[in-house]
Amino acid sequence: MRKYFFCFYVFIACYNFVNAQTWVALTSSTSQNLSSVYFLSKDTGFVAGASGTVLKTTNGGTTWTALTSPTTNNISKIFFLTKDSGFVLAGNLLYKTTNGGSSWNYLRSFANAGTMSFLNSSIGFLRGTTYVWRTLNGGASWDSTIIASTGGNPWYEINFISSSVGFVSQFGYNIYRTINAGATWTSFSAIGFSLPNQMLDFKFYNSNYGFVLAGNTSYYLVYTNNGGTTWTNTGYLSGITGANKILVSSVNKIFVMGTNQIYTSSDTGYSWSPMTISASSGLTDFFMVNDSIGYAVGNGGTIFKTLPGALACPSVAPSTFFIGGITSSSMILNWTNGNGAARIVVACANSNTLVAPSYGVSYSASSTFGSGSQIGTGNYVVYNGTGSSCTVSGLNYLTAYYFRVYEYNGTGTNTNYLTSSFATNGAMTLLPVKLISFTAEEGKKIVNLNWQTASELNNDYFEIERSFDGLHFEVIGKAKGNGTTNAVHSYQFTDVSLLDYARSDKLDMTNTKPQTSNTLYYRLKQFDFDGKFEYTKIVSVQIGKETFNDVKIIPNPSNGEFDVSLSNIISSIEVFDVVGNKIYSSTPNSNSTKINLSNFGKGIYFIKCNSENSVITKKIILE
């Protein structure tokens, strides 16, 4: 009965642990095969692999940065002491960096170089064919430590558990220990029984506990709890295929990596269970920061991470994302959900450089833009939930906003986002006042202005502005607005100030009096109650056609080339952009001339023609 109770307890303990951990795929920045991973903390780590690939993360694998590589050869091992000091082994060549991977120095070549281990910035060890090499000066020079003959078999693994105590293993079953940083070594005369198959990997957790993974097609674990004096066989690892690497994060937490799977034991290796991981392309290395946080790499640039209670990220992104109900301060977002448990919406103004959410971070949302969690510069979470729509308010008018919808599973520190694909869209908010029309018509020495609004939001009043050249405007009147309304409203204003001006060829040429041009320009300046304002489009009207010469521009609109003609001789022509900068001038001294503005951008420009008795300004549109 006690035997059954023990087995049941082991089953429950392993079941709870395994179901609390899942390996999730991270977004990698490479498709190269990866062969080595090393982490300094739960957030800062490095991976390396084929074609000299070296990647670094400082945010727990959310993003990866490609570092300068010292080689184009495959890198088999990467090891860092600090964020700045690290080593890579590529084939037989060892390289070192002291600036975080920005540049690398070649140290030396080793015949059949294998694994390496560094205690600090000075002392390090590297396994060769029949020697263990030691450096006492950070790799500048190396000596081979004297260890008993390996019989032609290479040394296989190096473990140091303190600055002085370390272990090396032979390809067969020999293990040696040093207690003086490798100056001398003592052999464990035997593991305690014969190993029928080769030693695949071994790890010492501390000076007492050590674990050996052995086997060929079947695998078993051997451990010592007294520094190697005696060894215990836990039996075959049932159900494990392709075992090749073992990690020990604590005495009772052991991990074994197979071809496409990672297994874990919480009872010193007597029982094992697979952890959920989708590594069909093959695993090559893994690293455990502690009992709960680990990273694994494989072929095709795959990188995985595990956390307590982590769930696999969704596999289907949202779709059919559209935006409606656009006003000057709000928008309604709608999308079709993916297969995640929930989703968040990230928003940014004026820029489509949206930042992806981070694994293991739970964000708070606010439908008022700028009030929710800020993911990156200008990036705010405006929705977090299980629905498929939201209304975003607190927007500025005439401003472009961009949105992304990300699916996720899990909660809190176990939140896992699908960031490789998402739904995205953007739109621009409207003016506070939606204008239906704005016209200007000539009367008898007056100009009648009429405009209509379809809706108004906090509309205080309009200022009416007039210009005689289309460049410089003056305020000539004011019209009260209707606050906030969805009803259509009509407005009218009459410019009677023209009655004060005589129609002659010699008028005041200042900004406040009309020149001899027969074109007047008008615009509205709409003010909110909070003092914010916006301009409407510019409209024009011709007056006194019976008195003034008229300029003809053909074609208008134009693609850049057009003809200008006048009944009188044109003494000079000037072209201005909408802010009054002169971009062109000529002196044709004829009734017509050809102008080419194809080097300038699309938009509105103004042609100012000077003749003997008139100055006429006309608008040209380039498209």
Summary of the structure (lengths in Angstrom):
residues: 623
radius of gyration: 38.6
end to end distance: 89.9
largest distance: 119.8
contacts: 2071
relative contact order: 0.07
helix: 5%
strand: 48%
